[in-house]
Amino acid sequence: MRILYFDLDCIRDDHLGCYGYHRDTSPVIDGIAREGVRFTRCYTSNAPCAPSRAALFSGRFGINNGIATNTDAPLRYPGGMAPRDARRLAPSWMRHLMAHGFHTVSFSNFADRHKAWWFHEGWSEFHMINLRCGFETADEVNAKALPWFEAFGARDNYFAHIHYWDIHFPYRLPDMPRHMERFRNDPLPAWPDEETIRRQYASIHGSRTAYDLWGGNFGHLRQCPWMPEKVSNLQEFRQLIDGYDASIHYVDQHMGQILDVLRRQGALDDTAIIISGDHGDCFGECGGHYMDHTIGSEPELRRPLIIRWPEVTRPAVRDEMIYLLDLAPTVCELAGLPASPPLWDGLSFAPALRDQAFSGREFVVLESGMGALQRVVRTRDHAFVRTLHPGLYPIDEPDALYDMRTDPAMTRNCAADHPERVQQHKALLADWLAEQFPRHAPHPDPLEEAAGHGEKGFVLRARQYAEKLRDDGRPEHAEALLRRMERCHPGVNWKTEF
């Protein structure tokens, strides 16, 4: 059995042709989707980068593995478990595959970028691309991956992980203006329109928003002059979208190079192909967030998932709700491995791939651990958002409810209109937290820990950011920001301390 996992950083499902996008961004991906199963309601349990991959490759939710933010912390195990017991009861996904005869190989700079040394567990081979820490191009990834596939692509019993970063901001492909030119005459997404963008620019603040796209890091902007400094009109929005879509197309082409090697070897038809990614990016959702993954939005948390598995799948679309970390027990079941380790949180969705009866999950609990620290209870029709810390963003209500049928961009908090639904979602969250506690005790909830001091020190920048807002002629935003910090951290005078 050969298994190939394409890990596409920052990919949104709604910018792929097979998910209905009107631009021709992804012909290779679309071709695989036509031959396999495409999931429309797959969610990462944890975002962004480090928490998402920690959940997927450990098989455990962030609340249980201890990685809830982009941190360099080690994985946690319940009750001070000894390493030998952890290897038996909660091995990584790759360690479990390796223990049952698979040769596991990764082509990725992820561990180096995030100092995520736990990610190395269970790989027979690990190919770090270079020292560019996530700024490497797909050309550079393939320079390492293609020779391996030329030599070993037709061998049996391997799991290969290929990680492309190009879709991650700041959208910096070689000769980027030429790549963006491909989409110059294509219509933009229907939303947001000019009026919405102007309203967002005037009302929001915080890093990676319409008002402050680069969070003060203008080094990136100087290296990428084709990108806008802010998003205050449709032309600036076009610059972002064309850059993002060009990056998807570039990665798609490089995926095709890998598949071409397998095709020439006669190995492609017998290789399982999985396409997904860690999280997506915002393009106006939640009041005006752009180009990053700093808020618990639908496009950040909902993942494309496409699986073509020889002699198992046939073309289909499934809309049952699943977690991305459910992929680990699913792959193990389809590969004929024994039962999943007891401390994994994932559940196999292999019946969905076999076109059998499958109900999926009634709801999922999701976490966003950068910028604003949030938990999201996603049910079929609604998203309930619990904000543990707002970061630097104008989020004044700890709880919000969105009707995802009519408001997929999460622009209107309808909690006051539906108090009974709010209570239902609160109960789901409380029950889920109680269920998880024995699986991470005595360790505390890592997202609650981060909220105590503000993820990555963002909160300690509040006073400095308030000065920026005043200098930009937004004194009312500055005062509102400091008031929020006082509510989040009672007893600290945010106007004078730090």
C-alpha positions as CSV (number, residue, x, y, z in Angstrom):
1,M,0.0,0.0,0.0
2,R,1.4,3.4,-1.0
3,I,-0.1,6.5,0.6
4,L,0.7,10.1,-0.5
5,Y,-0.5,13.0,1.7
6,F,-0.3,16.5,0.2
7,D,-0.3,19.0,3.1
8,L,-1.2,22.4,1.7
9,D,-0.6,25.2,4.1
10,C,-3.4,27.8,4.4
11,I,-5.6,26.3,1.8
12,R,-9.3,27.3,1.7
13,D,-11.7,24.8,0.2
14,D,-13.8,27.5,-1.5
15,H,-10.8,28.5,-3.7
16,L,-10.6,25.1,-5.3
17,G,-12.5,24.3,-8.5
18,C,-13.8,21.0,-7.2
19,Y,-15.4,22.9,-4.3
20,G,-17.2,25.3,-6.7
21,Y,-14.7,28.1,-7.2
22,H,-15.1,30.0,-10.4
23,R,-11.4,30.5,-11.1
24,D,-9.2,27.8,-12.6
25,T,-6.8,27.5,-9.6
26,S,-6.6,23.8,-9.2
27,P,-6.8,21.5,-12.2
28,V,-4.6,18.8,-10.7
29,I,-6.5,18.7,-7.4
30,D,-9.8,18.8,-9.3
31,G,-8.7,15.7,-11.3
32,I,-8.1,13.8,-8.1
33,A,-11.4,14.9,-6.7
34,R,-13.2,13.6,-9.7
35,E,-11.8,10.1,-9.0
36,G,-12.2,10.1,-5.2
37,V,-14.3,11.3,-2.3
38,R,-14.6,15.0,-1.4
39,F,-15.7,16.0,2.1
40,T,-17.5,19.3,2.6
41,R,-17.6,19.4,6.4
42,C,-14.2,18.4,7.6
43,Y,-12.8,20.6,10.4
44,T,-9.5,20.9,12.1
45,S,-9.9,20.5,15.8
46,N,-7.2,23.1,16.4
47,A,-5.7,26.0,14.4
48,P,-3.5,27.4,13.3
49,C,-0.3,25.7,12.1
50,A,1.3,24.0,15.1
51,P,-1.9,23.1,16.9
52,S,-3.5,21.7,13.7
53,R,-0.5,19.4,12.9
54,A,-0.1,18.4,16.6
55,A,-3.7,17.3,16.6
56,L,-3.5,15.4,13.3
57,F,-0.2,13.7,13.9
58,S,-0.6,12.9,17.6
59,G,-4.2,11.8,17.1
60,R,-5.3,13.9,20.0
61,F,-7.2,17.2,20.5
62,G,-5.1,20.2,21.5
63,I,-6.7,20.3,24.9
64,N,-5.2,16.8,25.5
65,N,-1.9,17.1,23.7
66,G,-1.1,20.5,25.2
67,I,-0.5,22.3,21.9
68,A,-3.2,25.0,21.6
69,T,-1.2,27.9,20.1
70,N,1.8,28.3,17.9
71,T,4.1,27.3,20.7
72,D,7.4,25.4,21.0
73,A,6.0,23.4,24.0
74,P,6.4,19.6,24.0
75,L,3.4,17.3,23.7
76,R,1.7,16.4,27.0
77,Y,0.4,13.1,28.2
78,P,-2.2,12.5,31.0
79,G,-1.2,11.9,34.5
80,G,2.6,12.2,34.0
81,M,2.6,9.0,31.9
82,A,6.0,7.4,31.4
83,P,7.4,7.6,27.9
84,R,7.2,3.9,27.3
85,D,3.5,4.0,28.2
86,A,3.0,7.0,26.0
87,R,4.5,5.2,23.0
88,R,2.1,2.3,23.6
89,L,-1.1,4.2,24.5
90,A,-0.7,7.4,22.5
91,P,1.9,6.9,19.8
92,S,2.0,9.4,17.0
93,W,0.2,8.5,13.8
94,M,3.5,8.0,12.0
95,R,5.0,5.9,14.8
96,H,1.9,3.7,14.7
97,L,2.2,3.2,10.9
98,M,6.0,2.6,11.2
99,A,5.4,0.0,13.9
100,H,3.2,-1.9,11.5
101,G,5.6,-2.1,8.6
102,F,5.2,1.3,6.8
103,H,8.1,3.3,5.6
104,T,7.2,6.9,6.6
105,V,8.9,9.9,4.9
106,S,8.3,13.6,5.2
107,F,9.4,16.5,3.1
108,S,8.8,19.6,5.3
109,N,10.3,22.5,7.1
110,F,7.4,22.6,9.6
111,A,9.3,21.3,12.6
112,D,12.1,23.8,12.1
113,R,9.8,26.8,11.6
114,H,7.8,26.1,14.7
115,K,10.5,24.4,16.8
116,A,8.0,21.5,16.9
117,W,10.4,18.8,17.6
118,W,7.7,16.3,18.6
119,F,6.8,16.3,14.8
120,H,9.8,14.2,14.1
121,E,8.4,11.1,16.0
122,G,7.8,8.1,13.8
123,W,9.4,9.1,10.5
124,S,11.7,6.6,8.8
125,E,13.1,9.5,6.8
126,F,12.7,13.2,7.4
127,H,13.8,15.6,4.7
128,M,14.1,19.2,5.9
129,I,14.0,21.2,2.7
130,N,16.4,24.1,3.6
131,L,16.8,26.8,6.3
132,R,14.1,29.1,5.0
133,C,11.6,28.1,7.7
134,G,8.4,28.1,5.7
135,F,9.5,30.6,3.0
136,E,10.8,27.8,0.7
137,T,9.0,27.5,-2.6
138,A,7.3,24.4,-4.1
139,D,10.2,24.3,-6.6
140,E,12.6,23.8,-3.6
141,V,10.3,21.2,-2.0
142,N,10.2,19.2,-5.3
143,A,13.9,19.5,-5.7
144,K,14.1,17.2,-2.6
145,A,10.9,15.1,-3.2
146,L,11.2,14.3,-7.0
147,P,14.5,12.4,-6.8
148,W,13.0,10.3,-3.9
149,F,10.0,9.4,-5.9
150,E,12.0,8.7,-9.0
151,A,14.0,6.2,-6.9
152,F,11.4,4.8,-4.5
153,G,7.9,5.9,-5.8
154,A,7.0,2.4,-7.0
155,R,8.0,0.6,-3.8
156,D,5.3,-0.8,-1.5
157,N,4.2,0.1,2.0
158,Y,5.1,3.7,2.4
159,F,3.4,6.9,3.7
160,A,4.8,10.1,2.1
161,H,4.0,13.5,3.4
162,I,4.8,16.5,1.1
163,H,4.2,19.9,2.7
164,Y,3.9,23.1,0.5
165,W,4.0,26.5,2.1
166,D,3.5,28.8,-0.9
167,I,-0.2,29.5,-0.1
168,H,0.8,31.0,3.2
169,F,1.0,34.8,3.3
170,P,2.8,36.9,2.1
171,Y,2.2,35.2,-1.3
172,R,5.8,35.5,-2.7
173,L,6.2,33.1,-5.6
174,P,9.2,33.6,-7.9
175,D,8.2,36.2,-10.5
176,M,5.0,36.7,-8.7
177,P,3.5,39.4,-11.0
178,R,3.6,37.0,-13.9
179,H,1.7,34.4,-11.9
180,M,-0.9,36.9,-10.7
181,E,-1.4,38.0,-14.3
182,R,-3.2,34.7,-14.9
183,F,-6.2,35.9,-12.9
184,R,-6.2,39.6,-13.8
185,N,-9.4,39.5,-15.8
186,D,-11.2,36.9,-13.7
187,P,-14.1,38.2,-11.5
188,L,-13.5,38.5,-7.8
189,P,-15.5,36.5,-5.3
190,A,-19.0,38.0,-5.0
191,W,-18.3,38.9,-1.3
192,P,-17.1,41.2,0.1
193,D,-18.2,44.1,-2.1
194,E,-16.8,47.6,-2.1
195,E,-19.3,49.0,0.5
196,T,-18.5,46.1,2.9
197,I,-14.8,46.5,2.6
198,R,-14.9,50.3,3.2
199,R,-17.1,49.7,6.3
200,Q,-14.7,47.0,7.6
201,Y,-11.7,49.3,7.1
202,A,-13.4,52.0,9.2
203,S,-14.6,49.8,12.0
204,I,-11.9,47.1,12.7
205,H,-8.5,47.2,14.1
206,G,-5.8,44.6,15.0
207,S,-3.1,42.7,13.1
208,R,-4.2,41.0,9.8
209,T,-7.3,43.1,9.4
210,A,-8.5,45.5,6.7
211,Y,-7.0,48.3,8.7
212,D,-3.6,46.7,9.6
213,L,-2.9,44.0,7.1
214,W,0.8,43.5,8.1
215,G,0.7,43.9,11.8
216,G,3.6,46.3,11.7
217,N,5.9,43.8,9.8
218,F,6.5,46.0,6.7
219,G,9.6,43.9,5.9
220,H,7.3,41.4,4.3
221,L,5.6,44.2,2.4
222,R,8.9,45.6,1.1
223,Q,9.7,42.1,-0.2
224,C,6.3,41.8,-1.8
225,P,5.5,45.1,-3.4
226,W,2.6,43.5,-5.4
227,M,0.7,43.1,-2.1
228,P,-1.4,46.0,-0.6
229,E,-0.6,47.7,2.7
230,K,-4.3,47.6,3.7
231,V,-7.7,46.5,2.3
232,S,-9.8,49.6,2.0
233,N,-11.2,49.0,-1.6
234,L,-11.8,46.3,-4.2
235,Q,-8.6,47.0,-6.0
236,E,-6.6,46.2,-2.8
237,F,-8.8,43.2,-2.3
238,R,-8.0,42.0,-5.8
239,Q,-4.3,42.2,-5.1
240,L,-4.8,39.8,-2.2
241,I,-7.1,37.4,-4.0
242,D,-5.0,37.2,-7.2
243,G,-1.9,36.6,-5.1
244,Y,-3.6,33.8,-3.1
245,D,-5.1,32.1,-6.1
246,A,-1.8,32.3,-8.0
247,S,-0.1,30.6,-5.1
248,I,-2.7,27.8,-5.2
249,H,-2.2,27.3,-8.9
250,Y,1.6,27.2,-8.5
251,V,1.3,24.5,-5.8
252,D,-1.2,22.6,-7.9
253,Q,1.3,22.4,-10.8
254,H,4.0,21.1,-8.5
255,M,1.7,18.4,-7.1
256,G,1.2,17.4,-10.7
257,Q,5.0,16.9,-11.1
258,I,4.9,14.3,-8.3
259,L,1.9,12.5,-9.7
260,D,3.6,12.5,-13.2
261,V,6.5,10.5,-11.7
262,L,4.1,7.9,-10.3
263,R,2.2,7.8,-13.5
264,R,5.4,7.1,-15.5
265,Q,6.3,4.3,-13.1
266,G,2.9,2.7,-13.4
267,A,2.3,3.2,-9.7
268,L,-0.2,6.1,-9.6
269,D,-3.4,4.0,-9.9
270,D,-2.3,1.9,-6.9
271,T,-1.4,4.8,-4.7
272,A,-3.8,6.3,-2.2
273,I,-3.9,10.1,-2.4
274,I,-5.0,12.4,0.3
275,I,-5.2,16.2,-0.1
276,S,-5.8,18.6,2.8
277,G,-4.0,21.2,5.0
278,D,-3.6,22.7,8.4
279,H,-6.0,25.7,8.2
280,G,-7.3,28.4,5.9
281,D,-7.1,32.1,5.7
282,C,-9.7,34.9,6.1
283,F,-10.8,37.2,3.3
284,G,-13.1,39.6,5.1
285,E,-14.8,37.2,7.5
286,C,-15.7,38.1,11.1
287,G,-15.9,41.8,10.5
288,G,-12.8,42.3,8.3
289,H,-10.0,39.8,8.9
290,Y,-7.7,39.2,5.9
291,M,-4.7,37.2,4.8
292,D,-4.2,35.2,7.9
293,H,-5.6,32.8,10.5
294,T,-6.1,34.8,13.7
295,I,-9.8,34.3,14.4
296,G,-12.1,31.3,14.7
297,S,-13.7,31.7,11.3
298,E,-15.3,29.1,9.1
299,P,-12.6,29.3,6.4
300,E,-9.8,29.0,8.9
301,L,-11.3,25.9,10.6
302,R,-13.1,24.0,7.7
303,R,-10.7,22.0,5.7
304,P,-10.7,20.6,2.2
305,L,-10.4,16.9,2.3
306,I,-10.1,14.8,-0.8
307,I,-9.2,11.1,-0.7
308,R,-8.8,8.7,-3.6
309,W,-8.1,5.2,-2.3
310,P,-7.6,2.3,-4.7
311,E,-10.3,-0.4,-4.7
312,V,-12.1,1.5,-1.9
313,T,-13.4,4.9,-3.1
314,R,-15.5,5.8,-6.1
315,P,-16.4,9.4,-7.0
316,A,-18.6,10.9,-4.3
317,V,-19.3,14.0,-2.1
318,R,-19.9,13.5,1.6
319,D,-21.3,16.2,3.8
320,E,-21.1,14.4,7.2
321,M,-19.2,16.3,9.9
322,I,-15.8,15.0,10.7
323,Y,-12.5,16.1,12.3
324,L,-9.3,16.2,10.3
325,L,-7.7,14.1,13.1
326,D,-10.2,11.4,12.2
327,L,-7.9,10.8,9.2
328,A,-5.4,8.9,11.4
329,P,-7.7,6.0,12.5
330,T,-9.3,6.0,9.0
331,V,-6.0,5.5,7.2
332,C,-5.0,2.9,9.7
333,E,-8.2,0.9,9.2
334,L,-8.0,1.1,5.4
335,A,-4.4,0.0,5.5
336,G,-5.4,-3.1,7.6
337,L,-3.7,-2.1,10.8
338,P,-5.0,-3.2,14.3
339,A,-7.3,-1.0,16.3
340,S,-6.3,2.6,16.9
341,P,-4.3,3.4,20.1
342,P,-6.6,3.9,23.1
343,L,-5.7,7.6,23.7
344,W,-6.4,8.8,20.2
345,D,-9.4,11.1,19.9
346,G,-10.2,10.4,16.3
347,L,-12.9,8.1,14.9
348,S,-12.6,6.3,11.6
349,F,-14.8,7.5,8.7
350,A,-13.8,4.5,6.5
351,P,-17.5,3.6,6.0
352,A,-17.9,7.0,4.2
353,L,-15.1,6.1,1.8
354,R,-16.6,2.7,1.2
355,D,-19.9,4.3,0.3
356,Q,-21.5,2.7,3.3
357,A,-23.9,4.2,5.9
358,F,-22.1,6.8,8.0
359,S,-23.6,9.5,10.2
360,G,-20.5,11.5,11.2
361,R,-20.4,13.6,14.3
362,E,-23.3,15.5,15.7
363,F,-21.1,18.5,16.4
364,V,-17.5,19.4,16.6
365,V,-15.6,21.6,19.1
366,L,-12.8,23.6,17.4
367,E,-10.1,25.9,18.7
368,S,-8.4,28.9,17.2
369,G,-5.2,29.7,19.1
370,M,-3.6,32.8,17.5
371,G,-4.7,36.4,17.8
372,A,-8.1,35.9,19.5
373,L,-8.2,32.8,21.5
374,Q,-11.5,31.1,20.8
375,R,-13.5,27.9,21.0
376,V,-16.2,27.2,18.4
377,V,-19.0,24.7,18.7
378,R,-20.0,23.9,15.2
379,T,-23.3,22.2,14.7
380,R,-25.1,21.6,11.4
381,D,-26.5,25.0,11.0
382,H,-24.8,27.2,13.6
383,A,-21.4,28.3,15.0
384,F,-21.2,29.2,18.7
385,V,-18.0,31.1,19.5
386,R,-16.6,31.4,23.0
387,T,-13.9,34.0,23.2
388,L,-11.4,33.3,25.9
389,H,-9.3,36.3,25.0
390,P,-9.9,38.9,22.2
391,G,-6.3,39.7,21.6
392,L,-6.1,43.2,20.0
393,Y,-9.5,42.8,18.2
394,P,-12.7,44.6,18.9
395,I,-14.5,41.6,20.3
396,D,-16.6,42.7,23.3
397,E,-19.0,39.8,23.8
398,P,-17.6,36.6,25.3
399,D,-20.2,34.5,23.5
400,A,-21.5,34.8,20.0
401,L,-23.9,32.7,17.8
402,Y,-23.9,32.7,13.9
403,D,-26.5,31.2,11.6
404,M,-24.2,29.6,9.0
405,R,-27.0,29.0,6.6
406,T,-27.6,32.7,6.0
407,D,-24.3,34.3,7.3
408,P,-21.4,32.1,6.4
409,A,-19.0,35.0,6.8
410,M,-20.0,35.4,10.4
411,T,-20.9,39.0,10.3
412,R,-23.9,39.2,12.6
413,N,-24.0,37.8,16.1
414,C,-27.6,36.5,16.5
415,A,-27.2,35.3,20.1
416,A,-29.7,37.8,21.5
417,D,-32.3,36.5,19.0
418,H,-31.9,32.9,19.9
419,P,-31.1,32.5,23.6
420,E,-32.4,28.9,23.6
421,R,-29.8,27.9,20.9
422,V,-27.1,29.7,22.8
423,Q,-27.9,27.5,25.9
424,Q,-27.9,24.4,23.8
425,H,-24.5,25.1,22.4
426,K,-23.2,26.1,25.8
427,A,-24.3,22.7,27.1
428,L,-22.6,20.9,24.3
429,L,-19.3,22.7,25.1
430,A,-19.6,22.1,28.8
431,D,-20.2,18.4,28.2
432,W,-17.3,18.2,25.8
433,L,-14.9,19.9,28.2
434,A,-16.0,17.5,31.0
435,E,-15.4,14.5,28.7
436,Q,-11.9,15.7,27.9
437,F,-10.8,16.5,31.4
438,P,-9.8,12.9,32.3
439,R,-7.8,12.7,29.1
440,H,-5.5,15.7,29.9
441,A,-5.6,15.9,33.7
442,P,-3.7,16.9,35.8
443,H,-2.5,19.2,33.1
444,P,-4.6,22.4,32.8
445,D,-6.5,23.4,29.7
446,P,-3.8,24.9,27.4
447,L,-6.0,27.4,25.7
448,E,-7.2,28.7,29.2
449,E,-3.5,28.9,30.1
450,A,-2.7,31.0,27.0
451,A,-5.7,33.3,27.7
452,G,-4.2,34.1,31.2
453,H,-1.4,36.1,29.7
454,G,-2.4,36.5,26.0
455,E,-1.2,34.3,23.2
456,K,2.4,35.1,22.2
457,G,2.4,38.3,24.3
458,F,-0.1,40.1,22.0
459,V,-1.8,41.5,25.1
460,L,1.4,43.1,26.3
461,R,1.4,45.1,23.1
462,A,-2.0,46.6,23.8
463,R,-0.6,49.9,25.1
464,Q,1.8,50.3,22.2
465,Y,-1.0,49.4,19.7
466,A,-3.3,52.0,21.4
467,E,-0.7,54.6,20.6
468,K,-0.7,53.5,16.9
469,L,-4.5,53.9,16.9
470,R,-4.2,57.4,18.3
471,D,-1.5,58.3,15.8
472,D,-3.8,57.1,13.0
473,G,-6.7,59.3,14.2
474,R,-8.6,56.5,15.9
475,P,-8.6,57.5,19.6
476,E,-12.0,55.9,20.2
477,H,-10.5,52.6,19.1
478,A,-7.6,53.0,21.4
479,E,-9.8,53.6,24.4
480,A,-12.0,50.7,23.5
481,L,-8.9,48.4,23.3
482,L,-7.6,49.4,26.7
483,R,-11.1,48.9,28.2
484,R,-11.2,45.4,26.8
485,M,-7.7,44.7,28.3
486,E,-8.9,45.9,31.7
487,R,-11.9,43.5,31.6
488,C,-9.7,40.6,30.5
489,H,-7.0,41.3,33.1
490,P,-8.7,42.9,36.2
491,G,-6.3,44.5,38.6
492,V,-3.8,45.5,35.9
493,N,-3.9,49.2,34.9
494,W,-3.3,48.9,31.1
495,K,-3.0,52.7,30.7
496,T,0.1,53.0,32.9
497,E,1.7,49.5,33.4
498,F,4.0,47.7,31.0
